[in-house]
Amino acid sequence: MFVMKKLLVLLFALGIICNGTYALDVVYPKTTDVTINSPKTFFIGSSDYSKVLLINGQETTVHPSGGFAKQVNLSYGLNTFELKSGDDKLIYNITRPTPPKNNNKKVSELIEYKDYKYGEITKANTPMRNTPIDGGINRIAHLPEGFQLRLNGEKGNFYRVDIGKNKFGWVAKTSVKQIQNAVNNVEILGTEFENDGEYYIYTFHLTGRTPWEIKENDGLELNLFNITDANDTTYSTHYSKNKLLSGKNLVGYQGYFSGNDFILKVRQPIKYHRRHPLKGIKIALDAGHGGTELGAIGCLGDKEKDINLEYAKELQKELLSRGADVFMTRTEDVNLGLQERVDMTNKENSVIFISIHGNALPDNRDPLDNYGTEIYYYYPQARSLAAYIMYNLLNKTDTTNHGIKQESFAVVRNTNALSLLIEIGYLINPSDNDKILDSTFRKDTVQGIADGIEDFIKAQKETK
């Protein structure tokens, strides 16, 4: 009888732990006195599900897991909020700054130079854009350190780059130092082609380095600018998908200068085993954030960096079991730069790059209205892979399709591999947060991603 009573007490205690009873805790805002320059913000945290949670006297829904999210309006000046759950009480003072009376921003005007000025790139992978805007889908090429440019104007924080007749690029002034002289128009001395068994390699011998552009357009279109005797000084050539890849999808390419030679490398169509489609396929997995980069904090206080690593390790096991050659950018809780992750992936010559994340939101959006899985790509070649993965995730899990979106994230601006960033769900949405922490959901998500990759590979129809 005594043993039975002890067992019942233990089971009751375990039941309490499993159901989750939380003292009132707020993970966002991060401090009780904070300035937020937004008309709205939100409270994210955890509370005892069995007790009523009040925010300034209004009842707030608590998820059975204990997580909660609540958007609130902010007036200019000081806003005070009282959060109360049973005997627990928290006071938050949030200040929304009053806008200055004269808020008319001066619009930058274009200044055209009478004579050329010349500049040299000071930072590796500096974007040359097609608009003088720092952000968005407006990149023409990424220029190496030491690359010289011909400048014919400026606007705001950008120099305007001459790349042909009525054609311009824009480079941030912070990435350029002015020099006395630079190469003007250059000549193409000859071209070469090589097939090394994995890549088609096109080499253009030039008299100097010049800006370039690679577009995905039913294959690849290469533009070399400031070329003597070319039409409008732009040498353009198109490699059609039918001719270049026998109608197959692009699966990675790279354009770069080696001395004065411009080299375009195009990965050949994927060859796969009929019975084991992922066998030997090189896949890089990236657990987002790490070290001092915590990422988002979930309603229950879980750190995104840890969740990302857990998902990435389980996905690694699943892909390895299917015969894939898997590379992990990190296997521990360490700091890792964005470009470092890309460079590691390219050094391994990975065909596919998947970066795993948990989602969050800016202050002016409602966490309760945003849930589900998002997949991001930058270059069109990766969109088909994203679609296969999303389709399988929806079949395997009860996630919601929150969109396949093109975005200029650093880790997906990599053409060598098919590069995607997957936001598994919203850590600041109580329902999503509960799913993300569930081991069954994690297993199903991992299988969905692996199935999506496998279906994409099989769709290439290039077997061995």
VENFENCOR-V140920 format. One record per run of one state. SS is the DSSP state (a for helix, b for strand, c for the rest). FROM is the first residue (numbers start at 0). TO is the last residue. If there is no record, write none. Layout:
ss->SS from->FROM to->TO
ss->SS from->FROM to->TO
This chain:
ss->c from->0 to->0
ss->a from->1 to->18
ss->c from->19 to->23
ss->b from->24 to->27
ss->c from->28 to->31
ss->b from->32 to->34
ss->c from->35 to->38
ss->b from->39 to->45
ss->c from->46 to->51
ss->b from->52 to->54
ss->c from->55 to->56
ss->b from->57 to->59
ss->c from->60 to->65
ss->b from->66 to->72
ss->c from->73 to->75
ss->b from->76 to->84
ss->c from->85 to->86
ss->b from->87 to->95
ss->c from->96 to->108
ss->b from->109 to->120
ss->c from->121 to->124
ss->b from->125 to->128
ss->c from->129 to->137
ss->b from->138 to->142
ss->c from->143 to->146
ss->b from->147 to->154
ss->c from->155 to->156
ss->b from->157 to->161
ss->c from->162 to->166
ss->b from->167 to->171
ss->a from->172 to->174
ss->b from->175 to->178
ss->c from->179 to->184
ss->b from->185 to->185
ss->c from->186 to->186
ss->b from->187 to->194
ss->c from->195 to->197
ss->b from->198 to->205
ss->c from->206 to->210
ss->b from->211 to->215
ss->c from->216 to->217
ss->b from->218 to->224
ss->c from->225 to->225
ss->b from->226 to->226
ss->c from->227 to->229
ss->a from->230 to->232
ss->b from->233 to->239
ss->a from->240 to->244
ss->c from->245 to->251
ss->b from->252 to->257
ss->c from->258 to->259
ss->b from->260 to->266
ss->c from->267 to->270
ss->b from->271 to->271
ss->c from->272 to->280
ss->b from->281 to->286
ss->c from->287 to->288
ss->b from->289 to->289
ss->c from->290 to->291
ss->b from->292 to->292
ss->c from->293 to->295
ss->b from->296 to->296
ss->c from->297 to->301
ss->b from->302 to->302
ss->a from->303 to->320
ss->c from->321 to->323
ss->b from->324 to->327
ss->c from->328 to->336
ss->a from->337 to->346
ss->c from->347 to->350
ss->b from->351 to->358
ss->c from->359 to->365
ss->a from->366 to->368
ss->c from->369 to->371
ss->b from->372 to->376
ss->c from->377 to->378
ss->a from->379 to->395
ss->c from->396 to->399
ss->b from->400 to->405
ss->c from->406 to->408
ss->a from->409 to->411
ss->c from->412 to->416
ss->b from->417 to->425
ss->c from->426 to->428
ss->a from->429 to->435
ss->c from->436 to->437
ss->a from->438 to->458
ss->c from->459 to->461
ss->b from->462 to->462
ss->c from->463 to->463
